[in-house]
């Protein structure tokens, strides 16, 4: 039995990539660590929209974090190594690994990343796509196969 999708309408042509992105998003959406915010910052004079992803990564250093962008997928990984020299009487802050993934739309670019006070802030910009109108001329008699 074929799987029905939201984008299976015959009027929506060429949206296969969006369906793959939705599938990819669904696979990584279950993890809740680390917590994060996504906010829209006030636009500047240039009219470019800026978005900010803020992740709570307390205890991680810059060297323990990795940010990659591949095929419209922004991935943030954190890896802490257990310090064997310490003897804990109580351990409530675990050294744990994480991976958080965000799928970016066309036109969104990663501008900067900064780590301060246990918060990793990644700024993204969205450039307004150029609107194009094109008239298609109808040719003369052509034979169809």
C-alpha positions as CSV (number, residue, x, y, z in Angstrom):
1,X,0.0,0.0,0.0
2,X,1.4,3.4,-1.0
3,X,1.9,6.0,1.7
4,X,-0.2,9.1,1.3
5,X,1.4,12.4,2.1
6,X,0.3,16.0,2.5
7,X,2.2,16.9,-0.6
8,X,0.8,14.2,-2.8
9,X,-1.6,16.4,-4.7
10,X,-1.1,16.4,-8.4
11,X,-1.2,20.2,-8.3
12,X,2.0,20.4,-6.2
13,X,4.8,19.6,-8.6
14,X,8.5,19.2,-7.5
15,X,7.9,19.2,-3.7
16,X,9.6,15.9,-3.1
17,X,12.5,17.6,-1.3
18,X,10.2,19.2,1.2
19,X,8.7,15.8,2.0
20,X,12.2,14.4,2.6
21,X,13.0,17.4,4.9
22,X,9.8,16.7,6.9
23,X,10.7,13.1,7.3
24,X,14.2,14.0,8.4
25,X,12.8,16.5,10.9
26,X,10.5,13.8,12.4
27,X,13.3,11.4,13.1
28,X,15.3,13.9,15.4
29,X,12.4,15.7,17.1
30,X,12.0,13.4,20.1
31,X,15.1,14.5,22.1
32,X,14.6,17.3,24.6
33,X,18.2,18.1,25.6
34,X,19.6,20.7,25.4
35,X,16.7,23.1,25.7
36,X,16.7,25.9,23.2
37,X,14.9,29.1,22.1
38,X,14.3,30.5,18.6
39,X,13.6,34.2,18.4
40,X,13.2,36.8,15.7
41,X,15.4,39.8,16.3
42,X,14.4,43.3,15.3
43,X,15.2,44.0,11.7
44,X,17.9,46.6,11.0
45,X,18.0,49.3,8.4
46,X,19.0,46.8,5.7
47,X,15.6,45.0,6.0
48,X,17.3,41.6,6.4
49,X,15.4,39.4,9.0
50,X,17.6,37.9,11.7
51,X,16.7,34.8,13.7
52,X,18.6,33.5,16.7
53,X,18.8,30.0,18.0
54,X,19.9,29.9,21.7
55,X,20.9,26.6,23.3
56,X,21.5,26.1,27.0
57,X,24.8,24.3,27.1
58,X,26.0,24.9,30.7
59,X,29.3,23.2,31.4
60,X,30.4,23.0,27.8
61,X,33.5,24.8,26.4
62,X,34.0,26.0,22.9
63,X,36.2,23.0,22.2
64,X,33.5,20.6,23.2
65,X,30.9,22.0,20.8
66,X,30.7,21.5,17.0
67,X,28.4,23.3,14.6
68,X,28.1,22.0,11.1
69,X,25.9,23.0,8.1
70,X,25.3,20.3,5.5
71,X,22.5,20.2,2.9
72,X,20.3,22.8,4.6
73,X,20.7,20.9,7.9
74,X,22.3,22.8,10.9
75,X,23.6,20.3,13.4
76,X,25.0,21.2,16.8
77,X,26.9,18.5,18.7
78,X,28.3,18.6,22.2
79,X,30.7,16.1,23.7
80,X,32.0,16.2,27.2
81,X,34.7,13.8,28.5
82,X,34.4,12.4,32.0
83,X,37.1,13.7,34.3
84,X,38.5,10.5,35.9
85,X,40.6,12.5,38.4
86,X,37.6,13.9,40.3
87,X,35.9,12.0,43.1
88,X,32.2,13.0,43.3
89,X,30.3,12.7,46.5
90,X,27.1,13.6,44.6
91,X,26.9,14.0,40.8
92,X,23.8,15.9,39.6
93,X,25.5,17.4,36.5
94,X,26.2,14.6,34.1
95,X,28.8,14.7,31.4
96,X,26.6,13.9,28.5
97,X,26.6,14.1,24.7
98,X,24.0,15.7,22.6
99,X,23.1,16.4,19.0
100,X,20.4,19.0,18.0
101,X,19.4,19.4,14.4
102,X,17.5,22.2,12.6
103,X,16.4,22.1,9.0
104,X,16.9,25.5,7.3
105,X,14.7,26.8,4.5
106,X,16.1,28.2,1.3
107,X,17.5,31.7,1.7
108,X,18.5,31.2,5.4
109,X,22.2,31.6,6.1
110,X,24.2,31.1,9.3
111,X,25.9,34.3,10.1
112,X,27.6,33.9,13.5
113,X,27.9,31.7,16.6
114,X,28.9,32.8,20.1
115,X,29.1,31.1,23.5
116,X,28.6,33.2,26.6
117,X,27.3,32.4,30.1
118,X,26.4,28.8,29.2
119,X,24.3,29.9,26.2
120,X,25.3,29.1,22.6
121,X,23.7,31.7,20.3
122,X,23.6,31.1,16.6
123,X,22.4,34.0,14.4
124,X,20.7,33.3,11.1
125,X,19.7,35.7,8.4
126,X,16.8,35.4,5.9
127,X,17.2,37.2,2.7
128,X,13.9,38.1,0.9
129,X,13.9,36.2,-2.4
130,X,13.7,38.2,-5.5
131,X,10.2,38.1,-7.0
132,X,10.2,37.3,-10.7
133,X,7.4,37.4,-13.2
134,X,8.0,35.8,-16.6
135,X,5.6,35.6,-19.5
136,X,5.7,32.3,-21.4
137,X,5.1,32.5,-25.1
138,X,3.0,29.8,-26.7
139,X,4.8,28.4,-29.7
140,X,3.3,27.4,-33.0
141,X,2.3,23.9,-34.1
142,X,4.5,21.3,-32.5
143,X,4.1,17.6,-32.7
144,X,3.6,15.7,-29.5
145,X,5.2,12.3,-29.2
